Amino acid sequence: MLTDRQLLILHAIVDDYIRSAEPVGSRSISKRDDITFSPATIRNDMADLEELGFLEKPHSSAGRIPSQRGYRYYVDNLLLPHHLTADEELDIRSIFSERIREVEEVIQHSARVLSNMTSYISLVLGPEMFESTLKNIQIIPLGKGSAILILVTDTGHVENQTIVVPESIDASDLERTVNILNERLMGVPLYKLRDKLQFEIKDVLREHVGNYEQVVKMIDPSLHIEKEEKVFYSGKTNILSQPEFRDVEKVRMLLNMLEEDKTMNQILRTPVTGIQVKIGQENKLEAFDNCSLITASYSIAGKHMGTIGILGPTRMEYRRVIGVVDTLSKDLTKLLTNLYQQG
């Protein structure tokens, strides 16, 4: 259990190191307005904090820097809420003031604003085909008891699946079904097809198609389109301005990892609500050993849809970045839910 004095000194060292990127000595801590202890007392507490694993002493320096354990304690116990400045609120508001209708545009713009606001790397996990809409649907008989169902999107993407056709469904039923589906589903986003079938088109099929329940059961699985996800980045070169990344090998490893789409998808694909902070080795990737990743999820109409995040050095402005990411994730949820409802 840390004493109140040790907590104050740890807080001061983390704050000073985040700002200066230089090891912090007892004399500089003693000159702070909120510190009333002598340099000797501070040195003793710094030695104790180092022994406890909260601080580290770089070679050839009399000062200390926070360890990853020190950052963890700082984030979990010492941070106060960050209230956005007028300029920060203006930057975030710029995302929502433009007349953006496509989800992908919102995601890309959010990534740019985040990286500009923080001077770190922004990452936004968003659905790649989220805004694709249905252009045409076809059901082509292959032989007795089977057919191929083809979905063509407005972008030219083609999805096709083989379906089993019950004996009770004849050619005229299939033709009427296809006509109704094209009339009612053209222009509908792929992720809405299944809901439209169950809650709207089902009633129309009941009026015009014999054995409509079997028709719905036959078609329904093919309209379950898995949401493909894509990571949008902005500010990758921002990492070059951080003194921790003067080592070319560190930069190379980090940038190479950001090209690993599958790995980055796994890292960002989390339905956990609220802010998540992973520091250094908590990321379980060697390339991120000197980085912290702060993320928050966003949703659409109550359903988890993606993640926004900031990747920077462990010497990150945690308080400010957490405030910005938290605010943006909540505002993004509101905007995308409105777009969903309008669609």
C-alpha positions in Angstrom: 0.0 0.0 0.0 1.5 3.3 -1.1 1.6 6.2 1.3 -0.1 9.5 0.4 3.3 11.1 -0.1 4.4 8.3 -2.4 1.2 8.6 -4.4 1.8 12.3 -4.8 5.4 11.8 -5.9 4.4 9.0 -8.3 1.7 11.2 -9.8 4.2 14.1 -10.2 6.8 11.9 -11.9 4.4 10.4 -14.4 3.0 13.8 -15.2 6.5 15.4 -15.7 7.8 12.5 -17.7 4.8 12.5 -20.0 5.4 16.2 -20.7 9.2 16.2 -21.0 10.2 12.6 -22.1 13.2 13.1 -19.8 14.0 11.2 -16.6 12.7 13.0 -13.5 14.9 13.9 -10.6 14.1 14.7 -7.0 15.1 18.4 -7.3 12.7 19.1 -10.2 9.9 17.4 -8.3 10.6 19.5 -5.2 10.2 22.7 -7.2 6.6 21.9 -8.1 3.9 24.1 -6.4 2.0 21.0 -5.2 5.1 19.4 -3.5 6.3 20.6 -0.1 8.9 17.9 0.6 12.6 18.2 0.6 14.7 16.7 -2.2 16.2 14.2 0.3 12.7 13.0 1.3 11.7 12.7 -2.3 14.8 10.7 -3.2 14.0 8.2 -0.4 10.5 7.8 -1.7 11.7 7.5 -5.3 14.0 4.7 -4.2 11.1 2.9 -2.4 8.9 3.3 -5.5 11.6 1.9 -7.7 12.0 -1.1 -5.3 8.3 -1.7 -5.5 8.4 -1.7 -9.3 6.6 1.6 -10.0 9.7 3.4 -11.2 12.7 2.6 -13.2 16.2 4.2 -13.3 17.6 4.5 -16.8 21.3 3.9 -17.2 23.5 7.0 -17.0 20.8 9.1 -15.3 20.1 10.2 -11.8 16.4 10.6 -12.5 13.6 8.0 -12.7 10.9 7.1 -15.3 7.6 5.3 -14.7 7.6 1.6 -15.2 4.7 -0.1 -17.0 3.4 -1.1 -13.5 3.7 2.6 -12.6 1.7 3.7 -15.6 -0.9 1.0 -14.8 -1.3 2.2 -11.3 -1.5 5.8 -12.5 -4.3 5.0 -15.0 -6.3 2.9 -12.6 -6.0 5.0 -9.5 -4.7 8.5 -10.0 -6.3 9.9 -13.2 -9.0 12.6 -12.9 -11.7 13.0 -15.6 -10.6 15.1 -18.5 -13.1 17.8 -19.6 -12.7 18.7 -23.2 -11.5 22.1 -24.1 -13.4 24.4 -26.5 -11.0 23.5 -29.3 -11.3 19.8 -28.6 -15.1 20.0 -28.7 -14.9 21.9 -32.0 -12.6 19.3 -33.5 -15.0 16.5 -32.6 -18.0 18.5 -33.7 -16.5 18.8 -37.1 -17.1 15.1 -37.7 -20.8 15.5 -37.2 -21.3 18.9 -38.8 -20.6 17.7 -42.3 -23.4 16.2 -44.3 -21.9 12.7 -44.3 -24.3 9.9 -45.3 -22.1 6.9 -45.6 -20.9 5.0 -42.5 -17.4 4.4 -44.1 -17.0 8.2 -44.6 -17.8 8.8 -40.9 -15.3 6.2 -39.8 -12.5 7.6 -42.0 -13.1 11.2 -40.9 -13.2 10.1 -37.3 -9.8 8.5 -37.7 -8.3 11.6 -39.2 -9.7 13.8 -36.5 -8.4 11.5 -33.7 -4.9 11.4 -35.0 -4.8 15.2 -35.5 -6.1 15.9 -32.0 -3.7 13.5 -30.2 -0.6 13.4 -32.5 -0.7 9.7 -32.1 -1.9 6.9 -34.4 -5.6 6.4 -34.6 -7.3 3.1 -35.4 -11.0 2.7 -36.1 -12.5 -0.7 -36.7 -15.5 -0.4 -39.0 -17.6 -2.7 -41.2 -16.2 -2.7 -44.7 -19.5 -3.7 -46.5 -21.8 -2.0 -44.0 -23.2 0.4 -46.5 -23.5 -2.0 -49.5 -27.1 -2.3 -50.6 -28.9 -5.0 -52.6 -29.2 -4.3 -56.3 -30.7 -7.6 -57.4 -31.6 -11.1 -56.2 -31.9 -14.2 -58.3 -32.9 -17.8 -57.6 -31.8 -20.1 -60.4 -32.9 -23.8 -60.2 -30.0 -26.2 -60.5 -32.0 -29.4 -60.6 -34.6 -31.3 -58.6 -34.6 -30.0 -55.0 -31.8 -27.4 -55.3 -31.2 -23.9 -56.6 -28.6 -21.2 -56.3 -29.5 -17.9 -54.7 -27.5 -14.9 -56.0 -27.2 -11.5 -54.3 -25.7 -8.6 -56.3 -24.8 -5.4 -54.4 -24.7 -1.8 -55.6 -20.9 -2.1 -55.7 -20.9 -5.1 -58.0 -20.1 -7.6 -55.2 -21.8 -11.0 -55.7 -22.8 -13.4 -52.9 -24.1 -16.8 -53.9 -25.3 -19.8 -52.0 -26.8 -23.2 -52.9 -30.2 -23.6 -51.3 -32.5 -26.6 -50.8 -35.9 -26.2 -52.5 -38.7 -28.2 -50.9 -40.8 -30.3 -53.3 -43.9 -28.3 -52.2 -42.4 -25.1 -53.8 -42.9 -25.0 -57.6 -41.4 -22.8 -60.3 -44.2 -20.2 -60.1 -43.7 -19.8 -56.4 -40.0 -19.2 -56.9 -40.8 -16.6 -59.7 -43.3 -14.7 -57.5 -40.9 -14.8 -54.6 -38.0 -13.4 -56.6 -40.3 -10.6 -58.0 -41.4 -9.6 -54.4 -37.9 -9.7 -53.0 -36.5 -7.5 -55.8 -39.4 -5.1 -55.4 -39.1 -4.8 -51.6 -35.4 -5.3 -51.0 -33.7 -3.3 -53.8 -31.6 -0.5 -52.2 -31.7 -2.1 -48.7 -28.4 -2.4 -46.8 -27.2 -6.0 -46.7 -27.3 -6.1 -42.9 -31.0 -5.2 -42.9 -32.1 -8.0 -45.4 -32.9 -10.6 -42.8 -35.0 -8.2 -40.6 -36.9 -7.0 -43.7 -37.7 -10.6 -44.6 -39.0 -11.6 -41.2 -40.9 -8.4 -40.2 -42.2 -7.0 -43.5 -41.8 -9.2 -46.6 -43.1 -12.3 -44.8 -46.6 -10.8 -44.7 -46.5 -10.0 -48.4 -45.3 -13.6 -49.2 -48.2 -14.9 -47.2 -50.7 -13.2 -49.6 -49.0 -14.1 -52.9 -47.0 -17.3 -52.5 -48.2 -20.8 -51.5 -46.3 -22.5 -48.7 -44.8 -19.1 -47.8 -43.4 -20.4 -44.5 -41.2 -22.9 -46.3 -40.2 -20.2 -48.7 -39.1 -17.9 -45.8 -37.3 -20.8 -44.1 -35.5 -21.6 -47.4 -34.3 -18.0 -48.0 -33.6 -16.8 -44.5 -30.1 -18.3 -44.0 -28.9 -16.9 -47.3 -29.8 -13.4 -46.2 -27.6 -13.6 -43.1 -24.6 -11.5 -44.3 -21.7 -11.5 -41.9 -20.4 -8.0 -41.3 -16.9 -7.7 -42.7 -14.6 -5.5 -40.7 -11.8 -3.2 -41.8 -9.3 -1.2 -39.8 -9.0 2.5 -40.8 -5.7 4.2 -39.8 -4.6 7.8 -39.6 -1.3 9.4 -38.5 1.0 6.4 -38.8 4.0 8.8 -39.2 3.1 10.6 -36.0 5.1 7.9 -34.1 8.3 9.1 -35.8 8.1 12.4 -33.7 8.1 10.5 -30.4 11.6 10.2 -28.8 10.9 6.6 -27.8 10.9 5.6 -31.5 14.2 7.0 -32.7 15.2 3.3 -32.9 14.6 2.4 -36.5 14.0 -1.3 -35.7 11.2 -0.4 -33.2 9.5 1.7 -35.9 9.9 -1.0 -38.5 8.4 -3.7 -36.2 5.5 -1.4 -35.2 4.6 -0.3 -38.8 4.9 -3.9 -40.0 2.4 -5.0 -37.3 0.0 -2.4 -38.4 -0.1 -4.0 -41.8 -1.2 -7.3 -40.3 -4.9 -6.9 -40.9 -6.0 -10.2 -39.2 -4.0 -9.5 -36.0 -5.2 -5.9 -35.8 -8.8 -7.0 -36.3 -8.4 -9.4 -33.4 -6.9 -6.8 -31.2 -9.7 -4.3 -31.8 -12.6 -6.7 -32.0 -13.9 -6.4 -28.5 -17.6 -6.0 -27.5 -16.6 -4.7 -24.0 -18.2 -1.3 -23.3 -16.3 1.6 -21.8 -12.7 2.6 -22.1 -10.0 -0.1 -22.3 -6.3 0.7 -21.7 -3.6 -1.8 -22.5 -0.1 -0.7 -21.5 3.1 -2.1 -23.1 3.4 -5.8 -22.7 -0.3 -6.1 -21.8 -0.8 -5.9 -25.5 0.9 -9.3 -25.9 2.7 -8.2 -29.0 6.5 -7.6 -29.1 6.0 -4.7 -31.6 3.7 -3.0 -29.0 6.0 -3.5 -26.0 6.7 0.3 -25.9 3.2 1.3 -26.8 -0.2 1.9 -25.0 -3.5 1.3 -26.8 -6.6 3.1 -25.6 -9.9 1.9 -27.1 -13.6 2.3 -26.8 -16.4 0.5 -28.6 -19.2 2.2 -30.6 -22.6 0.7 -31.4 -25.6 1.2 -33.8 -29.1 0.9 -32.5 -27.8 -0.9 -29.4 -25.6 -3.4 -31.3 -21.9 -3.4 -31.0 -20.4 -2.4 -34.4 -16.8 -1.5 -34.0 -14.0 0.1 -32.0 -12.0 3.3 -32.0 -8.6 3.6 -30.5 -5.4 5.5 -30.1 -1.9 3.9 -30.3 1.0 5.8 -28.8 4.1 5.5 -26.6 3.6 4.3 -23.0 4.5 7.9 -22.2 1.1 8.9 -23.4 -1.2 11.7 -22.3 -3.6 9.2 -20.8 -6.0 11.6 -19.2 -6.5 13.7 -22.3 -6.6 10.7 -24.7 -9.1 8.8 -22.6 -11.3 11.8 -22.5 -11.2 12.3 -26.2 -11.8 8.6 -27.1 -14.6 8.3 -24.6 -16.4 11.4 -25.9 -16.0 10.4 -29.6 -17.2 6.8 -29.1 -20.4 8.1 -27.5 -21.0 10.8 -30.2 -20.2 8.3 -32.9 -22.8 5.9 -31.5 -25.4 8.6 -31.6 -24.6 9.7 -35.2 -24.4 6.2 -36.6 -27.6 5.2 -34.9 -29.3 8.2 -36.5 -28.0 7.2 -39.9 -29.3 3.6 -39.4 -32.7 4.8 -38.4 -32.9 7.2 -41.4 -31.9 4.3 -43.7 
